[in-house]
Amino acid sequence: MPPAAGRTLMSMPGSPGDLARRLLADLVAVPSENPPGRAYDQVQAVLADWLRRFGVASEMHTVRGKPNLVARVGCGRPVLLVNGHVDVVPADAAGWSYPPYRLTEANGRLYGRGTADMKGALAAMAVALAVTGQQGGPPRGTIVFTATVDEETGGHDGLESLLSSGIADADWALVGEPTGLEVACCGKGVLQQRVTVTGRAAHAAMPYLGANAISAAAEAIRRLEAAEPDVAHPLLGHGTLTVGTIRGGVAANVVAPECQFTVDRRLVPGERVEPIQEEIRRVLHGTVAGMGCRCTVEDILVAQPFETPPDAPIVRWAEAALQALGRSPGEPRGIVAFTDARFPAARGIPTIVLGPGRLEQAHGADEYIEEEQLSAAVALYTRLFQTL
């Protein structure tokens, strides 16, 4: 296909890495926080306008008022789905050394909310897509670039909806979550639940007349945390269970009639959600009933783990691109967070996670991406697109 119409990258001062940095600054400047899911229109407009200026057409697919951007370069098969999400977790400026929504360069690092997770990857993907388009497209096939919403709260109105509708159907998929530019071929899933324990109030001077929901919850939590997962994965180890929040009681001199807490259970490939749900319910109900209480369990979020064989063609293709750029591909690894990679993988699409930045930098104060990682990501994605 002929090069796309529009401004050429060569007409811009600086390298492709510089372009990615400037685009990243514009993306970071939009506080697309989720929750609650704000400023999606603005951040997608920044990305769409940048792509348009460099000759790449895009379209918006709106789900329940939330815009997902899709851009294509090339034609025919194979189809490579390239994905990143535009939403970021909220940032409390009081805990930051730099303004969270202004890209700040210091000591080779680019600070700002979403730099690692994962507007850095989006910027690198967009530049690589424009480079490839202006060179006439990939040698074969189609690159489908998707910038989607709501990953931080499940992704159902984002990438999952594009796949369900057939808009993002593909032969291979690459998700740009931060892996330090190492190939991740598997990832954990998650089961998050809200547990409400109900007891019976009584005067604290006569606790035997009541049933303490806090005590019952504490014992249930102890038993849940003591359970050892029986499935071990060679790259991801065992699943984990964490109690993230807890609240209960009405006053210091009242036996607590209610206690509520949340459970986060991470799953590795080989584990299934349904048996784990059943086991958690068994432990909870058995424990609190023995202490005169009852409980309800509500699923907040369910995300299955995903796995692509480490010797799959998509993994070898990504490793070859890294090697061609002088970067050691190392051994395939896993990513401990749950990601949107599970959606194409669940549809039988071989999927990897490969992006700049480190997961350790995500979600905290002073989030950053190394400038070298951003520039290297542009080169890597460009190489991948041109060797499809």
C-alpha angles and dihedrals in degrees: 000000000000120000113278118261118251141067115340122235089228089064090063121084115245136025129301086262090057090050090052090050092053092047090048089054090055092047094047090051089067110078096217093173123180119221103066094022102233135164095020092138092052097048093046089049090055091052096043093049092049092050091047092053089057096046102263115128119212138183135207123233110194123206116187089338095312118119122224117190122221126184129175133201121183130010141253129014147002096053119203115200112207115189142185134159127237099204123094134191115259119273126216104211091203091073096048131092089205132037104275095217098045118073108238126190118212130156095344093312130111110216126201142102110288097015091121099021092066131293089094090065091044091054092048092047092049093051092046090049091052092047091051093046093051090051090057100271131281117324088253138358133013135294112213110196115196127186105190141184138234100027090137091060101037108296096240094132090043129047095354091058092049091052094045091053093048093243093118100036109149147163094228133016133206121189116194102215113145113282100146086256091296120131114254114193099177140031142190125258127214142222114196119186138179114219122197117193116196122199134158126275121233139156110285089231088063104035091159088073092062141047114238110225092191093055091047091048091049092053092046090051091049091054094045092051092047093057113103116217109235098210120082123188120207094229103027104033118209131343118258137217124209132176104218106179137015135177135163151133132062105231141353092254097049128082102242112257094190141022127180128193139165128232126206113195116183116207129206125209108282093043121099125211098226099062090045091051089051094048093049091050091048093053094044098047094043094049101046094041089058088058096049096262138107132212145200125212123208125188111230100176134002121189123167121223118247135214137186117187110260090232094050116130092248090056093048090047092054092045091051091053091051091049092049089057092051095255119129108239092205119190121322111266140191131244115230096207123078112248142176087266086090092070100063090035090056088057092055095259111142103243138188134181114224125157147133123269132036128278088226088068094053125103096005135099117283093022111187147169124212113247089228091056092051094050092044090051091056090052092045096049090045090052091048093049091049094050098046 
